Amino acid sequence: MFILRDILPPLQAVFSETKLGRERAQWFTYTLLSVVVPFTSSMTSNLLRTLHTLFGLSPDSKRFYTLDAKSF
């Protein structure tokens, strides 16, 4: 997974430098990692479970689905 360390910063740089933009960049990274890690299938409903179980994160589901719809 060392390649992720190289490709994630350029992907995060696409987001704006505002507080909200930095937050979205962070959630984008965790979501992408949730898809890549073979913990569960990549269905959106399981991504929330993966974020919580693997990373200890509990995003607001409405905001998560909004980010998901805009990112993927």
Number of C-alpha atoms within 10 A of each C-alpha: 8 6 7 12 9 10 10 16 12 10 12 19 12 11 16 13 12 9 9 11 15 16 14 19 21 15 19 21 16 18 21 17 19 24 19 14 13 10 14 13 14 16 9 16 11 15 22 19 17 25 19 14 12 13 12 10 14 13 13 9 11 9 11 19 15 10 15 15 10 8 11 7
